[in-house]
Amino acid sequence: MPPHSKIRALLVDDEDLARHALRELLKTHPEVEVQGECGNGFEAVKAVAEQKPDLIFLDVQMPTLTGFDVLELIGNEIPVIFVTAYDQHAMRAFEVHAVDYLLKPVGRERFDAALTRAKQRVADKKPAPAELAAAARPPQHFLERVVVRDGTRVTLIPVAKLDYVEAQDDYVALASHGAKHLKQQTIASLEAGLDPARFVRIHRSYIVNVQRVARIEPYGKDSRLAILSDRHAPACKPHRLRPPEIPARSCVVFAAPASVA
């Protein structure tokens, strides 16, 4: 149990009736105190930072930020019970170490069982068992957008508008429409979530959107130069590896077999 006497719970759902139903179910659990309620993902991210709850009841399908987006932004230190009307997200919920996944309308017995597990997680402060994630691999699923947090500001970047990705140690710089957004994530983990039919890792430090590539030119003996279209890609500072005869524009030098044109 946390140092305080009660478990502080945060209810996150864009439907008032859904939050009301959770409050009613919690009335028979005096050891749990509803610390706050949020009607969207942005409010939830802010509330978690300010209130630091012990447990979160989180809807999946919400406008702008989904429950999974919220979880990505706040991390997995706080136990989460997903509560939603859609069962297709259940496997992914366990993969991100959710305590449980409840389908609306939530029955009393099912709710109590989930809360029992959540209280144990709060007491132990341990991650979900590894076998849960191993047994809950979802079908192949690619990102539709990337969520970036900068302090209290949250930016959503649709992958269709992503020009390229550049690795910067444990961060990635996401280039989109003339701007770069820094996100704490390795390039390998981001690559795993991108559709390989649309994004190609042409260098250990770069992933490009193939629709943004205008052409590929020879550069040196074993390298190629990827030139990204001006229409989509931002102008870049002269790259130390870019030949001087190439006009300033977004470009990436990468090693490639000589047969690549």
ChimeraX attribute file (.defattr): number of C-alpha atoms within 10 A of each C-alpha:
attribute: neighborCount
match mode: 1-to-1
recipient: residues
	/A:1	14
	/A:2	13
	/A:3	7
	/A:4	7
	/A:5	10
	/A:6	14
	/A:7	22
	/A:8	19
	/A:9	22
	/A:10	25
	/A:11	24
	/A:12	27
	/A:13	26
	/A:14	19
	/A:15	13
	/A:16	12
	/A:17	10
	/A:18	19
	/A:19	22
	/A:20	14
	/A:21	13
	/A:22	17
	/A:23	15
	/A:24	12
	/A:25	15
	/A:26	19
	/A:27	12
	/A:28	10
	/A:29	12
	/A:30	10
	/A:31	12
	/A:32	18
	/A:33	19
	/A:34	19
	/A:35	17
	/A:36	16
	/A:37	20
	/A:38	20
	/A:39	17
	/A:40	22
	/A:41	27
	/A:42	18
	/A:43	14
	/A:44	25
	/A:45	22
	/A:46	16
	/A:47	18
	/A:48	18
	/A:49	11
	/A:50	9
	/A:51	13
	/A:52	15
	/A:53	19
	/A:54	26
	/A:55	27
	/A:56	27
	/A:57	23
	/A:58	30
	/A:59	29
	/A:60	24
	/A:61	19
	/A:62	19
	/A:63	12
	/A:64	11
	/A:65	20
	/A:66	17
	/A:67	26
	/A:68	20
	/A:69	20
	/A:70	21
	/A:71	20
	/A:72	16
	/A:73	15
	/A:74	16
	/A:75	10
	/A:76	14
	/A:77	14
	/A:78	22
	/A:79	27
	/A:80	25
	/A:81	25
	/A:82	24
	/A:83	28
	/A:84	23
	/A:85	14
	/A:86	13
	/A:87	12
	/A:88	9
	/A:89	16
	/A:90	19
	/A:91	18
	/A:92	18
	/A:93	23
	/A:94	25
	/A:95	18
	/A:96	19
	/A:97	20
	/A:98	25
	/A:99	26
	/A:100	21
	/A:101	25
	/A:102	21
	/A:103	16
	/A:104	13
	/A:105	11
	/A:106	17
	/A:107	11
	/A:108	11
	/A:109	9
	/A:110	13
	/A:111	19
	/A:112	16
	/A:113	11
	/A:114	16
	/A:115	19
	/A:116	12
	/A:117	15
	/A:118	23
	/A:119	20
	/A:120	14
	/A:121	20
	/A:122	19
	/A:123	14
	/A:124	11
	/A:125	15
	/A:126	12
	/A:127	16
	/A:128	17
	/A:129	10
	/A:130	11
	/A:131	10
	/A:132	16
	/A:133	18
	/A:134	11
	/A:135	11
	/A:136	16
	/A:137	13
	/A:138	16
	/A:139	8
	/A:140	7
	/A:141	11
	/A:142	13
	/A:143	14
	/A:144	12
	/A:145	17
	/A:146	18
	/A:147	16
	/A:148	19
	/A:149	17
	/A:150	10
	/A:151	7
	/A:152	9
	/A:153	10
	/A:154	14
	/A:155	12
	/A:156	13
	/A:157	17
	/A:158	13
	/A:159	20
	/A:160	14
	/A:161	16
	/A:162	22
	/A:163	27
	/A:164	26
	/A:165	24
	/A:166	22
	/A:167	20
	/A:168	16
	/A:169	11
	/A:170	10
	/A:171	14
	/A:172	22
	/A:173	19
	/A:174	21
	/A:175	22
	/A:176	20
	/A:177	13
	/A:178	13
	/A:179	12
	/A:180	17
	/A:181	16
	/A:182	17
	/A:183	18
	/A:184	13
	/A:185	15
	/A:186	15
	/A:187	22
	/A:188	14
	/A:189	9
	/A:190	14
	/A:191	18
	/A:192	12
	/A:193	15
	/A:194	20
	/A:195	16
	/A:196	13
	/A:197	8
	/A:198	13
	/A:199	21
	/A:200	16
	/A:201	19
	/A:202	16
	/A:203	15
	/A:204	12
	/A:205	16
	/A:206	20
	/A:207	23
	/A:208	23
	/A:209	22
	/A:210	16
	/A:211	15
	/A:212	22
	/A:213	19
	/A:214	13
	/A:215	12
	/A:216	16
	/A:217	13
	/A:218	16
	/A:219	17
	/A:220	12
	/A:221	10
	/A:222	11
	/A:223	16
	/A:224	21
	/A:225	21
	/A:226	21
	/A:227	20
	/A:228	25
	/A:229	18
	/A:230	15
	/A:231	9
	/A:232	18
	/A:233	23
	/A:234	20
	/A:235	17
	/A:236	11
	/A:237	10
	/A:238	15
	/A:239	14
	/A:240	8
	/A:241	12
	/A:242	15
	/A:243	13
	/A:244	10
	/A:245	6
	/A:246	11
	/A:247	12
	/A:248	16
	/A:249	17
	/A:250	24
	/A:251	28
	/A:252	22
	/A:253	22
	/A:254	19
	/A:255	15
	/A:256	17
	/A:257	10
	/A:258	12
	/A:259	5
	/A:260	10
	/A:261	10
